[in-house]
């Protein structure tokens, strides 16, 4: 099949842009839910402590998105043999993915601690709900699966998982002291 065929270009464009737009939409939907629930959290919890693990990743992802969009607009200079369309398509999709990753990095690398629990992503959890911590020490991914007593599971960074574990221990100790 000829790659300059207009039908082929339309099919490839619709499939790629549609899939990347869906991925971006999912990230955006999660980011908006985070923003809404965080406002509710702030209104109901006046005293909280924020922990950010690797906040620089948001800026790295935004910079990569900007670079992809700049390269997209430079497509006529980069492309050869009438492939400009595919350059626009590829760099535009890559830019959308990086914007989605920036939103995900912002919501997944922040946690807000209170005396009774913590706010992560778009949900407030109580320390008494924490059942188990499973730390993964891989080469690329170092994270922690936090298992809840209601069988829910959240995935946090290793650093956030360790902080959660310490907060849970302090909460249990304080609860034990109050009972005495």
N, C-alpha and C positions, 0 to 999 in steps of 0.2 A: 504494500500500500504506500502510496506517495505521501510523504509527510507534509507537502504543501497543499494537499487536498483540503478544501474548505470544510467539508463534512468531518473529516478526521480532526481538524483543528477545533471545531466546535465541540465535538464529543469529548476530546481530551480536556479542553478548557472547562466545560461544564462539570465533568467528573472531578477534576482537580480543585477547581475553585469551590465547587459545592462541598467537597469533603473538608477542605481547609476552612471554609466559612463555618461549617458545622463544628469543627474542633474549636475555632475561635469563639463561636457562640456559646459552647459549653463552658469555656473558661470565663467568658463575660458574665454568663448567668451565675456562675459560682461567685464571681467577684461582687456582683450586685447583691446577691443573697448575704454575702459576708458583710458588706457595707450596711445593709438594712439591720441585720441582727446585731452588729457591733454597736450601732446607735442605741438599740434597745438595751444592750448590755451596759453601755456607759451610763444610761439613764437610771438603771437599777443598781449599779455598783459604782459608788463614788470613789472608792479606794481600790485601785488595782495596780499591779506591777506588770510592765511590758517586757517581754524577752523576744529579741529578734536574732535568729541564727542565720547569718549569711545574707543580710539585707542587700549587700552589694550585687547579688544575683539579679535582682530586679533591674538594676541599672545596666548590667551586662546584657540582659535580654533586650532592653529598650535600645541600647546601642546597636545590637545585632539587627534589630528590626529596622532601625534607621538606615543602617548600612545596606540592608537588603532592598529597601525602597529607593535608596540613591542608585544602587546598581540597576534597579528596574528602569529608572529614568535614563540611565546611560546605555540601555539595551541597543539602541541603534548604532552606537559606537563599538559595542562589544560583539554584536552578532555578525555572522557571515552567512552568505548564501541564503538570504531570505528567512533566517531563523529568528528574527526579531520577536515575533509573536510568542515563541516558546521561552525566550528570555524574560519577556514581560510576565508571562504566566508563572514561570518558576520563581523569579525573585519576588513577585507579589505574594505568592503562596508562602514562601519562606518568611517573608515579613509578617504575614498574618500569624503564622505559627509562633514566631518569636514574641509577638505582642501577647498572644495567649499564654505563653510561658512566663512572661513578665507578670501577668495577673496572677497566675498560679503560684509563682514564687512569692509574691506579696502575701497571699492568703495562707500558704502552707508553711511559711517560715516565721510566723508570728504567733505568739501565745500570750495570753493575758491571765495572770494569776490573781486570785482573791484568797481570802482566808478559808473559804469553804470549797472552792473549786477553781476551775479554769475555763477560759473561753478559747476555743480553737476552731478555725475555719468559720462555721456559721452556727455553732452549738456551744452551749454552756454545759459543762460536765462537773459533777461533784467528785471530790477525791474518794468518797466512799464507794463510788461506782467502779473504780479502778481495780481490776482483778489480777492482771499479770502483764509483765513487760517482756517482749522477745527482741533482744538486740541482734541486729544483723551486722557483721563486720566484714563486708565484702570489699573488694578492691575499688570498685566504682561506687556502689551504693552502701552507705553506712547509715542505716536508719533503725527505727524501733517501732515494732508493732505493739500498740497499747490495746490490750484486750479489756473489755468492760464486763461487768457482772451480768448485763443484759445481752451478752454475746455480740455486741457491736465491736468493731475494730477500727482504730484510727492509726494512720501511719504518720510518724513525726520524725524529725531528724534525730540523730543519736544524742546530740547535745540537749535538745528539748526533752527527749525521753529521760535522760539522766536527771534533768531539773525536775521533771514531773515525779520521778521516783523519790527524790529528796523531799519535795513538797508533801507527797503522800505520807512519807515516814514522819515528817514534822507534824502533820495534821493528826495522825494516829497517836503520836506522843502527847500532843496537846489535849486530845480528847481523853486519853488515859489519865492525865493530870487533873482534868476537870472532874472526873468521876471520884477521885480520892477525897 
